[in-house]
Amino acid sequence: MVEIPAGEITLRDEGTGTTWTAPVAGFRLATHPVTRGWYRACRDEDPERVTRPRAPVTEVSWLDAVRFCNRISLRAGLSPCYTLGEDPDGLDVTCDWSADGYRLPSEAEWEHACRAGTAGTRYGELDEIAWYRANSEGGERDVATRAPNAWGLHDTLGNVWEWCWDVYDPHVYGPYRVFRGGGWNDHPRGCRASARRKSHPTLRIDDLGFRLARSL
């Protein structure tokens, strides 16, 4: 994980034209998405049975991801961030942002880290920094094989979308959670630092994974 400096980020929802500014405290973020091999090993499954263990794990729901964060926090002797209830929509999940365990980044943290001090559409040339529809050859690719941003983060754009903590718009979409970053099957428009998507927290799909964060 790398330490991300504090800052401020302006986010934009293209559907409504709404913009808002959020402060971001310093935090830690993994340099790449959680991989297949590590995900399986941390769930006490045999990693040697996993094909391409360095590829990002996919087919993981938002609820799967927060449970995984708690699981590896406990394994590392850290305090879990999440308290989960029985709501199938995950609306009773709470996060203790002061806990020292692993968690998903907030949407503001994610975009602040992705941009790494830049203000443009992307932090570099798309073909150099991202796996997307034109160069992925039809599937996710091993992590950290494209150029990182200025803060040492790989694959924030392209390869797989990444779950964030936030509810997208509860008044319109109910429990839908945000994911960011674009994936291997997306056109360039989907692989922008500002691109936002959302789905139900039980969604599992082949171009959506997650990355770990920790509070300082």
Secondary structure as UniProt FT lines:
FT   STRAND          2..4
FT   STRAND          7..13
FT   TURN            14..17
FT   STRAND          18..24
FT   STRAND          27..29
FT   HELIX           36..42
FT   TURN            43..44
FT   HELIX           47..49
FT   TURN            53..54
FT   HELIX           62..75
FT   TURN            76..77
FT   STRAND          82..83
FT   TURN            88..89
FT   TURN            91..92
FT   STRAND          94..95
FT   TURN            97..98
FT   STRAND          102..103
FT   HELIX           107..115
FT   TURN            116..117
FT   HELIX           126..129
FT   TURN            133..135
FT   TURN            143..144
FT   TURN            150..151
FT   STRAND          161..167
FT   HELIX           170..173
FT   TURN            174..175
FT   STRAND          177..180
FT   TURN            184..185
FT   HELIX           188..190
FT   TURN            193..194
FT   STRAND          196..199
FT   TURN            201..202
FT   TURN            206..207
FT   STRAND          208..209
FT   STRAND          213..215
//
